[in-house]
Amino acid sequence: MTAHEEIDLKRFIRHVPDFPKPGILFYDISTLMRNPDAWQLAMGRLARQVAPLKPDLLAAVESRGFLTAAPLADRLGCGLLMLRKCGKLPGETISHTYDLEYGSDTLEIQADAIQPGQRVVVMDDLLATGGTLAASVALLRKAGANVVGASVMVELTSLCGRNKVDAPVSTLLTYKE
């Protein structure tokens, strides 16, 4: 193990209490991204987790999933597609509506974003309750993708969100909240 490998990336994640609403502890990856050494190390570790899945595409969940998926797609030499909120993509789209704790939300992808059977890994910054990641997997499968995994930077293990995701999940950093 090199000295570079021993760096604890958790020390670069800022914890913001009561954001975006009271009672929520927000795990802020922007502080990690601002440190070039920590960011490069995080991208290297994510690449080692995702590369064995041999993705054709990384599917980035709006919006913080874009931050990890774009540089990782470049590093792995694969394509990138965006999963966006309703009405944000031009052209024909495929959508999936899912339930939230209070209400519902909709994710969309462009109808021509995936060729049937393409190997896809879903990327997001955080896995908490699992609703958004599970909906992303469902949407991608609806579009014909072979979802071979999901990857997140931070997982809050006490919320058991990975149990809702019908795909293998890899995590860079875990927290028990």
URZIGI-V573587 format. One record per backbone hydrogen bond with DSSP energy under -0.5 kcal/mol. CO is the residue of the C=O (numbers start at 1). NH is the residue of the N-H. If there is no record, write none. Layout:
co=CO nh=NH
co=CO nh=NH
This chain:
co=2 nh=6
co=4 nh=7
co=7 nh=9
co=8 nh=11
co=9 nh=12
co=10 nh=13
co=12 nh=14
co=14 nh=16
co=14 nh=28
co=15 nh=17
co=16 nh=19
co=16 nh=26
co=21 nh=24
co=24 nh=18
co=24 nh=19
co=24 nh=26
co=26 nh=16
co=26 nh=28
co=27 nh=29
co=28 nh=14
co=28 nh=31
co=29 nh=33
co=30 nh=34
co=32 nh=35
co=34 nh=36
co=35 nh=39
co=36 nh=40
co=37 nh=41
co=38 nh=42
co=39 nh=43
co=40 nh=44
co=41 nh=45
co=42 nh=46
co=43 nh=47
co=44 nh=48
co=45 nh=49
co=46 nh=50
co=47 nh=51
co=48 nh=52
co=50 nh=53
co=51 nh=54
co=56 nh=79
co=57 nh=121
co=58 nh=60
co=58 nh=81
co=59 nh=123
co=60 nh=83
co=61 nh=65
co=61 nh=66
co=63 nh=66
co=63 nh=67
co=64 nh=67
co=64 nh=68
co=65 nh=69
co=66 nh=70
co=68 nh=72
co=69 nh=73
co=70 nh=74
co=71 nh=75
co=72 nh=76
co=73 nh=77
co=73 nh=78
co=79 nh=58
co=81 nh=60
co=82 nh=84
co=83 nh=62
co=84 nh=108
co=85 nh=88
co=92 nh=111
co=94 nh=109
co=96 nh=107
co=98 nh=105
co=100 nh=103
co=103 nh=100
co=105 nh=98
co=106 nh=86
co=107 nh=96
co=108 nh=84
co=109 nh=94
co=110 nh=113
co=115 nh=118
co=118 nh=146
co=119 nh=56
co=119 nh=57
co=120 nh=148
co=120 nh=149
co=121 nh=59
co=122 nh=151
co=123 nh=61
co=124 nh=153
co=125 nh=154
co=126 nh=128
co=127 nh=156
co=128 nh=161
co=130 nh=134
co=131 nh=135
co=132 nh=136
co=133 nh=137
co=134 nh=138
co=135 nh=139
co=136 nh=140
co=137 nh=141
co=138 nh=142
co=139 nh=143
co=140 nh=145
co=141 nh=144
co=144 nh=117
co=145 nh=147
co=146 nh=120
co=146 nh=148
co=149 nh=122
co=150 nh=170
co=151 nh=124
co=152 nh=172
co=153 nh=173
co=154 nh=127
co=155 nh=157
co=155 nh=175
co=156 nh=159
co=157 nh=160
co=160 nh=163
co=161 nh=164
co=161 nh=165
co=162 nh=165
co=164 nh=166
co=165 nh=167
co=168 nh=150
co=170 nh=152
co=173 nh=155
co=175 nh=157
co=175 nh=158
co=175 nh=177
